[in-house]
Amino acid sequence: MTTATLIDMRREAADQKFQDFDFGSAQVEDMDGWEYEGNGDEMTRTVYFASIDEPSANTQRGHFTVRFLDGSAAIEEAYGALGGAIFEDKVETSPPRP
């Protein structure tokens, strides 16, 4: 697999994970593109959330991070962050183990 292909596959997986992610009561207003960390095993994007307390206020800046298994497009971990709050992935992507 070429590096370009792996990056494309990871971007596609990260986009889907972001789309399916449950941010609870936080409402996403906008987001930036992906930034790659290190060898591309971690991708982060800036996310702009609506203010929960005052909807007419400016958006609040947070982040969404996806980590991949080494050399793979399989997601190891995904989470969002806003202020001191961490949004953990609640979307099950594989069947539970018996």
N, C-alpha and C positions, 0 to 999 in steps of 0.2 A: 504494500500500500504506500502510495506516495504521501509526502507531507501535506501537499495541497489537498489531496483527497481526505486525509484524516481531519484537517482543519475544517473543511466543508462539512464533513459528517458531524463533527463536534458542534459547529455553529448551528446546524439543523437540530441536533439533539437539545442544545441549550435553548434555542428559540421555542421548541415544543415544551420543554420543562417550564420555562417562564410563562408561557401561555396557559399551562395547566396548573400552575402553582396557586395554592390557597393562601392569600395574604390576610385572611380573617377579615376584620372590619376595615382594614386599611384599603383605600381606593387608589389604584395607580392612575395617574393623570397623563404621564408621558415617560419616556425612557431614552437613554442614549444607546449607542452601539456597543458592541462587546470590546473589551480590552483583554489582551492575553497576558498571562503571567508566566514567567520562566519559559519552559519548552511547550507551553500551550495546554498543560494539564489542568490549568485553572483559568476560567473566564469570568470576568466581572463586568457588570454594566451599572451605570448610575440610573436610579429610578426616582421619579418625582411623584410624591404622594400628596393627595388632597389633605388639607388640614382637617382633622376630625373635629376639633373644638370649634373652629371657625371656617366654614366652607368657603367664604369669600376671601380668606387670607391667602398669601402666597403659598405655593407648594413647599413641601418639606423634602429635602434630598436624602435618599437612602441608597442602598446598593443591593444587588442580587448577584450571588456567586454560584458557579457550578464547577465542581471538581470532577475530573475524569480519572478512571483507572489508567495507569501508565501505558501509553502506546495504544489506547483504545478510545472509542467513542461512547463506551459504557459509562454512565454517570455513577460516580461513587457517592457524591453528596451534593445537595443544593439547599441554599438558604437565602433569606432576605434579611436585611438589617435596616432599621430606622431608629435613629437616636440610639438608645441603649437596648432597644428591643430586637430580638432575633426571631424571625419567622422560620420555623422548621418545616421541612417538607412533609405534608400530610397526605400527599397523593401517592397511593401505592402503585408502584410500577411493575411489580412482579407478584405472583401468587404467594400467600404465606406458606412457610414451611410447616409440614405436619408435625 
